[in-house]
Amino acid sequence: MMPCAMLWPAGDTSGHGLLHHIPWPCTLRHAFTNCTDLTSVPRKSLLRLLAEHCKDQDEQRTLLYFTSRAGREAYAEEITRGQPSLLDLLRRFPSCQPPIGALLDTLPPLAPRMYSLSCAPVNGKVPGACGPNRVQFALSVVEFATKYGTRHGVATTWLANLCRPWLSAEVRKGEQRLGCRTTAFQQRQYLCLHCWQMPGCLHAAIGYQYWHVSSP
C-alpha cells in the first residue's frame, strides 16, 4: 500500500470508523504518524499478531516463544529492555506481513503527553522568562540508546523541532520571519491551580499542575 492510500472501514458509512483514535476516512500516513504508537515497548498481543502472519516457521516460533510463560525472561531481555520499535521487529522478522487493518487494531493509540506549566511574574528577571502574560512549558528532549540504535522521544522531539528556529543562534531577530504553528493543548479537568498573591516573590508549583499536548 502507498502512504497516501485512503482507509475506510468495511461496511461503515457513518464516517466515525471503528477505532476511536483514528478519524475515518484517513490516509495510511496519517494513521501511522499521528494516531498510533509505533515506538513503545511492543505488547505480547502485537507479537502474537506478527507471529500469526510470519511465513518463516523459525521466525514464528521465536515470536511465539516471547509471548509464552517459558519465554518470560527472553521477553524481558529482548523486548522490555531491548525496546524494539515496530520497524525494528519487521526488520528482524522479514517474513512477517501483517494486514494493515489487524495492525491498526492491535497497535496502541498515540497518547497525549503531560508537561509542567511554568512562568515567571516579571519579564527579564529570570533567564528565559517571558513575563506574566505568557505561559511556558518545561520539558526535556528524550533521547536514549537501545541495542537497535538511538531512540528519540516522539512528542519532545517534535516540539523541539518546532522550537528550533527560535532557539538556534543562526536565526537572529529580524533576519527571518517565522511561521506560526498551532498545537493542541488540553488541561486536565480534575486539577485546579490557584495562585496565591505574594508581591515580590517567585512561586514554583511542582507536581501540581499538568497539561496535555498532542500533535495535530
N, C-alpha and C positions, 0 to 999 in steps of 0.2 A: 504494500500500500504506500501511496505517496503521502507526505506530511500534510498536504493541502486537501486530502480526501475528506469528504464530509461524513460524519457519523449520524445515524438516525436509528433509534431503537425499533426493531421489527414489531409491527402491529400497533405502534403508538402514534397517534395523530394529535395528541394534546399539546405537544411541544414541551412538556415537562420532563420527559425522559424517565428512566428507571433508576438512575443514581442521582441523589440529591445534590452532590457536589460537582456534577458535570452538566453544563447547560446544553440543551438539545435544540436544534442540531448544532454541531460544532466540528471543527477540524481535528484531525489527529494531533497536529502540532499543539493546538490549544489544550486539548485534553491531557496530554502528557507533560506539557510545560507549566500549565497554570492550575491544574486540578488534582493531580495525583503526586504522591510522594515516591520518588524513584531512588532516593539516597538513604533512607532509614534502614536499620537492620532488617533484612528480609524475614518475614514471618514463615512459620512452617507451612501454613496454607499456601503461600506462594511457591515454596519449594515442592510441595506435592503437585501443584498445577504444572510446574515446569517438568517434573518427572513424568507426569502423565502424557506429555507431548514430546518426549525425547525419543528419537529413532534409534539411538545407540543404547544398547542394554547396559553397558558398563556405566555410562553417564546416568542412566535412570536409577540403577542400583545405588550409586553414590548419593544422589539427591534423596532417595527414599531412606537411606541409612541416616542421613542428617535429621530426618523427622521421626525416627524410631526411638524407643526407650534405650536401646543398646547404643545408639549414636548420640546420646546426650552430650558426652564430653567432646565428641567431634563437632557437634553443632556449636558448642560454646567456644571452641578454639577457632574453627573455620568461619563461622557466621557472626557470632556475637562479638568476639574480639577482632576478627578479621575485617568485619564491616564491609562486605562487598555490596556494591550497588546492583541494581537490576542489570545494567550493562555489563558489569564485571561477571555476573553469573552467565549471561548469554554468551560472552566470550569464552568462558571456561567450559561451558557445555554447548558447543556449537550445533549439535544435532537437535537442540530444543527449539521448537517453533510453536509457541502457544498462540491460540487465536486471540485477536485483538479484544473481542468482547469479554472473554473469560479473564484476560489480563487486567482490563479496566475494572472488572467486578472484584478482583482479588486485591489489587493494589490499594493501600490506604489513601484517604483523601489528604491533600496538602493542607496541613493545619495552620491556623493563624499563629503568629509568634507573639510572645509577650515581652514588652520592653518597659523600662522605667522612664517615667516622665520627670524631666528636670528643667529648672530655670533659675535665673538669678534676678533679684529685685532691682538691681542698679546696673545699668549698662557700663562697661568699661572697668569696673572694679574687680571683676573676676575674669581671668583669661578665657576667651571663647564665649563669654556670656553675651546674650543678645537683648537683655533687658526684660522688664516685667510684662511686656505686651506680646511676647512670642514664647512659644514652648520649644523645648529641645528634648530629644530622646537619647538616652545613654545606651550604648551597645558596644560590644567588642566583635570585630570581624572574626568569624570562626574559620580556623584553618588547622588541620591536623593530618598526621601521616598514618597511612594504613599499608598493609602488605601489597595493596593494589595501586598505591600511589598517594599523592596528596589529595585530601578531600577538603572541599571548600563549603562553608555554610551556604544554604540556599538563600535565605532571606537577608542575612547580613552582607553577603557578597553582592546581592542585587542592590541593596541600599547603598553600599559603599561605591558601587559603580555610578549610581545616580548622583552621589555627592562628590565624586572625584573632581569634576571641573571646578567646584568651589574650593576644594582642599589643595588642588595642585598649585605649586609655586609658579608654574608656567603660565597660568591664567591670572593676569593682573586686572585690577579694576579698570573698566572702560575699554579694555582691549578686545573683549569678546562678549557678545550678548548671549546669555544663556537662556535656553528654552525652559518652559515650565512643564512639570510632570505631576499629574495628580496621583496621589497614593491613598488607598483606603485605610482609615484608622477607625477603630471602634472601641469605645470604653467598656470595660467590664461592668455590667449593670449593678452587680451586688456589692461593689466597692464604692465608697463615697469619701472624698477628700475634702476636709475643711481646714483652711489655712488660718492659723491664729495670727493676731496682729501684735507684733513686737517691733516697733520702729527701730531702725538702725541695726537689726540683727539679720543674719543669714539663716535660712532654715534648710534642713535636709530631711526628707521623708524617705526612709529606706525600707523596702519591702512592704510598702503601704499602698501605693497606687500603681497599677499596671494598665497598659493599653495594648490592644491588638493591632497588628499591622499585617496586611496581606497585599501581595502584588495584584494589580488589576488584570 
